[in-house]
Amino acid sequence: HPRHRLNLYAPRRHSGKLPLLMFVYGGGWEAGSRAEYDFAGRAFAGLGYLTAVVDYRLVPEVVFPSFVEDVGAAAEWFIGHAGEYDGDAAGLTLAGHSAGAYNAMMVALQPERFGAPSLAGRVKAMVGLSGPYDFYPFDVKQSIDAFSAYPDPLRTQPINAVTAAAPPMLLVHGTADTTVGDYHTVRMSAKLRTLGVPVAERHYAKLVHPSTLLGLMLPLRHALPVWKDVKTYLSASASR
C-alpha cells in the first residue's frame, strides 16, 4: 500500500549501535503525511536515535483498528530491519502527537494485538504529545468516523488498556488545548501511577494543541518548553 512507508533518519556521525525511536504524526486519523514531519525525524536523530517517521492508512479508507495495525506493522518492520541501519533492535521508544500519540500508545500498550509481536517487552519508553487517551463516548466527527463501527468501543480506549506492564512514559499537554483537552494526560497519568508505571507528566500554561508538536521545530525549541523536557526525559531513559 502506498501509505505503508516510512522515512528513516540517523545522526550524521555515530559509533556503535543506535537506539531506535519511532514517531507517529497526528491529523485526526484523517490527514497527514510523513513528508510533512521531516523536522521531527531530524530532531530525534539529532539526539542520537535511528528514527522512523511512519505513514498509516487514513479514514475513510479504513477505520479502527486498521490505522493502529499499520503502526504496529511499521514497528515490526523497524525492529526486524534496524540492524541494516546500525540500529539496536533490543528496544524501541515510541512517540507521537495527537492522533499519532493515540496510535503509538495503543501499540506501546498492546503490541501483539496490533501486529507487532516482536515489540513485546522491548518498548523502552512512550512519549505522548497532546494525545487523546480517554474519549468514549465518541462525540466529535473524527472519533465517530474512526471508531464508532468497532463492536467493543471500550477496547478502543488507551486508558482501558493500561496494565502494570506498560512502559515508562512522558505525557505532555498544553493547558489551553481545546482540540484534545489536557484532562486526557491527567487521567492517563493517574491510571499509570495507580498501577505503578513510571510516568512524567508535564502541563504547559497557555500552549494550544499544535504547540507541543511545534516545539520540536528548530526555531521554536528555545521559545517553547517542550523540547527541553523531551530531551531531558529521553536522555534519562537511555541511561536506564
C-alpha positions as CSV (number, residue, x, y, z in Angstrom):
1,H,0.0,0.0,0.0
2,P,1.4,3.5,-0.8
3,R,0.9,4.5,2.9
4,H,2.8,1.5,4.2
5,R,6.0,3.5,4.1
6,L,8.4,5.2,6.5
7,N,11.3,7.6,6.4
8,L,14.5,6.9,8.4
9,Y,16.8,9.5,9.9
10,A,20.1,8.9,11.6
11,P,22.8,11.1,13.2
12,R,25.5,12.3,10.7
13,R,28.2,10.7,12.9
14,H,27.9,7.8,15.3
15,S,29.8,4.8,16.6
16,G,28.2,1.6,17.7
17,K,24.5,0.6,17.6
18,L,21.9,3.4,17.6
19,P,18.9,3.3,19.8
20,L,15.5,3.2,18.0
21,L,12.7,5.8,18.1
22,M,9.5,5.8,16.0
23,F,7.4,9.0,15.6
24,V,3.8,8.9,14.6
25,Y,2.1,12.1,13.5
26,G,-1.5,13.2,14.1
27,G,-4.2,14.6,12.0
28,G,-7.5,13.3,13.4
29,W,-6.9,9.9,11.8
30,E,-8.0,11.5,8.5
31,A,-5.0,13.6,7.4
32,G,-1.2,13.8,7.3
33,S,1.9,12.5,5.5
34,R,5.4,11.6,6.7
35,A,6.8,14.2,4.3
36,E,5.4,16.9,6.5
37,Y,7.3,15.7,9.5
38,D,10.9,15.8,8.4
39,F,11.6,18.2,11.3
40,A,10.6,15.6,13.8
41,G,12.8,12.9,12.3
42,R,15.7,15.3,12.3
43,A,15.1,16.4,15.8
44,F,15.2,12.9,17.3
45,A,18.1,11.8,15.1
46,G,19.9,14.8,16.5
47,L,19.6,13.2,19.9
48,G,21.4,10.1,18.6
49,Y,18.4,7.9,17.6
50,L,17.8,6.0,14.4
51,T,14.4,7.5,13.9
52,A,11.4,6.3,11.8
53,V,8.6,8.6,10.8
54,V,5.7,6.4,9.6
55,D,2.7,6.8,7.4
56,Y,-0.5,4.8,8.0
57,R,-3.8,4.5,6.2
58,L,-6.5,7.1,7.0
59,V,-10.2,7.5,7.4
60,P,-12.4,7.0,5.4
61,E,-10.3,4.3,3.6
62,V,-10.0,2.4,6.9
63,V,-11.4,2.7,10.4
64,F,-10.1,1.4,13.8
65,P,-8.2,-0.9,14.2
66,S,-6.6,-0.7,10.8
67,F,-4.6,2.5,11.3
68,V,-3.2,1.3,14.5
69,E,-2.3,-2.1,12.9
70,D,-0.4,-0.1,10.3
71,V,1.7,1.5,13.0
72,G,2.2,-1.9,14.6
73,A,3.4,-3.3,11.2
74,A,5.8,-0.4,10.9
75,A,7.2,-1.1,14.4
76,E,7.6,-4.8,13.5
77,W,9.5,-3.9,10.3
78,F,11.6,-1.4,12.1
79,I,12.7,-3.9,14.8
80,G,13.3,-6.5,12.1
81,H,15.4,-4.3,9.8
82,A,17.1,-2.0,12.3
83,G,20.4,-3.9,12.2
84,E,20.7,-3.0,8.5
85,Y,20.9,0.7,9.5
86,D,23.2,0.3,12.6
87,G,20.1,0.2,14.9
88,D,19.9,-1.6,18.1
89,A,16.8,-3.8,17.9
90,A,16.9,-4.6,21.7
91,G,14.5,-1.7,22.4
92,L,12.3,0.9,20.8
93,T,11.0,4.3,22.0
94,L,7.6,5.3,20.7
95,A,6.5,8.9,20.3
96,G,3.5,10.7,18.8
97,H,1.4,13.8,18.6
98,S,-2.4,14.0,18.9
99,A,-3.9,11.1,17.0
100,G,-0.4,9.8,16.4
101,A,0.1,9.7,20.2
102,Y,-3.0,7.6,20.4
103,N,-1.7,5.2,17.7
104,A,1.7,5.0,19.3
105,M,0.2,4.5,22.7
106,M,-2.0,1.6,21.7
107,V,0.9,-0.2,20.1
108,A,3.1,0.5,23.2
109,L,0.4,-1.0,25.4
110,Q,-0.7,-3.9,23.3
111,P,1.9,-4.7,20.6
112,E,0.8,-8.2,20.0
113,R,-2.8,-7.1,19.5
114,F,-1.8,-4.7,16.7
115,G,0.6,-6.8,14.8
116,A,4.0,-6.2,16.5
117,P,4.7,-9.3,18.5
118,S,8.5,-8.7,18.3
119,L,7.9,-5.4,20.2
120,A,6.6,-7.2,23.3
121,G,8.9,-6.4,26.2
122,R,11.1,-4.1,24.0
123,V,9.3,-0.7,24.4
124,K,11.7,1.3,26.4
125,A,9.5,4.4,26.7
126,M,6.5,6.2,25.3
127,V,6.4,10.0,24.7
128,G,2.8,11.3,24.2
129,L,2.4,14.9,23.0
130,S,-1.2,16.2,23.4
131,G,-2.7,12.7,22.9
132,P,-6.3,11.5,23.3
133,Y,-6.4,8.6,25.7
134,D,-10.0,8.6,27.1
135,F,-12.6,9.8,24.7
136,Y,-15.6,7.4,24.8
137,P,-18.4,8.1,24.2
138,F,-17.5,9.4,20.7
139,D,-18.8,12.9,20.4
140,V,-16.8,14.6,17.6
141,K,-16.8,13.8,13.9
142,Q,-13.2,12.4,13.8
143,S,-13.8,9.9,16.6
144,I,-17.2,8.9,15.3
145,D,-15.9,8.3,11.8
146,A,-12.8,6.4,13.1
147,F,-14.2,4.3,15.9
148,S,-18.0,4.1,16.0
149,A,-18.1,0.9,13.9
150,Y,-16.0,-1.1,16.3
151,P,-18.2,-3.5,18.2
152,D,-16.5,-3.1,21.6
153,P,-15.8,0.7,22.0
154,L,-14.3,0.4,25.4
155,R,-11.4,-1.6,23.9
156,T,-10.6,1.4,21.7
157,Q,-9.5,3.5,24.7
158,P,-5.9,3.6,25.8
159,I,-6.8,4.2,29.4
160,N,-8.6,0.9,29.4
161,A,-5.6,-0.9,28.0
162,V,-3.1,0.1,30.7
163,T,-1.6,-2.7,32.8
164,A,1.3,-2.8,35.3
165,A,3.4,-4.0,32.3
166,A,3.1,-0.7,30.5
167,P,6.4,1.1,29.6
168,P,7.6,4.2,31.3
169,M,6.1,7.3,29.8
170,L,6.4,11.1,29.3
171,L,3.0,12.7,28.7
172,V,2.8,16.4,27.9
173,H,-0.1,18.7,27.2
174,G,-0.9,22.4,26.8
175,T,-3.5,23.7,29.2
176,A,-5.1,25.9,26.5
177,D,-5.7,22.9,24.2
178,T,-9.3,22.9,23.1
179,T,-8.9,20.2,20.5
180,V,-7.7,17.5,22.9
181,G,-8.2,18.7,26.4
182,D,-5.3,18.2,28.8
183,Y,-7.6,16.1,31.1
184,H,-6.5,13.2,28.8
185,T,-3.0,13.4,30.1
186,V,-4.2,14.0,33.7
187,R,-6.4,10.9,33.6
188,M,-3.9,8.7,31.8
189,S,-1.1,9.7,34.1
190,A,-3.2,8.9,37.2
191,K,-4.1,5.5,35.8
192,L,-0.5,4.7,35.1
193,R,0.6,5.8,38.6
194,T,-2.2,3.7,40.2
195,L,-0.6,0.6,38.6
196,G,2.9,1.6,39.5
197,V,4.0,2.6,36.0
198,P,6.6,5.4,36.0
199,V,5.2,8.4,34.3
200,A,6.4,12.0,33.9
201,E,3.6,14.5,33.4
202,R,4.0,18.0,32.1
203,H,1.4,20.7,31.5
204,Y,2.3,23.9,29.8
205,A,0.3,27.1,30.6
206,K,-1.2,28.8,27.5
207,L,0.0,26.3,25.0
208,V,-2.6,25.1,22.4
209,H,-2.9,21.8,20.6
210,P,-0.2,22.2,17.9
211,S,2.3,23.8,20.3
212,T,3.7,20.6,21.7
213,L,4.5,19.5,18.2
214,L,5.8,22.8,17.0
215,G,8.2,22.7,20.0
216,L,10.2,20.1,18.1
217,M,11.0,22.5,15.3
218,L,14.4,24.1,15.4
219,P,13.2,27.7,15.5
220,L,10.9,27.1,18.4
221,R,12.9,24.7,20.6
222,H,14.2,27.6,22.8
223,A,10.9,29.5,22.8
224,L,8.7,26.6,24.0
225,P,9.5,24.3,26.9
226,V,8.5,21.1,25.2
227,W,11.8,20.1,23.6
228,K,13.8,20.6,26.8
229,D,11.5,18.3,28.7
230,V,11.5,15.7,25.9
231,K,15.3,15.8,25.5
232,T,15.8,15.5,29.3
233,Y,13.4,12.6,29.5
234,L,14.9,10.7,26.6
235,S,18.4,11.2,28.0
236,A,17.4,9.7,31.3
237,S,15.5,6.9,29.6
238,A,18.6,6.0,27.6
239,S,20.6,5.6,30.8
240,R,18.1,3.2,32.4
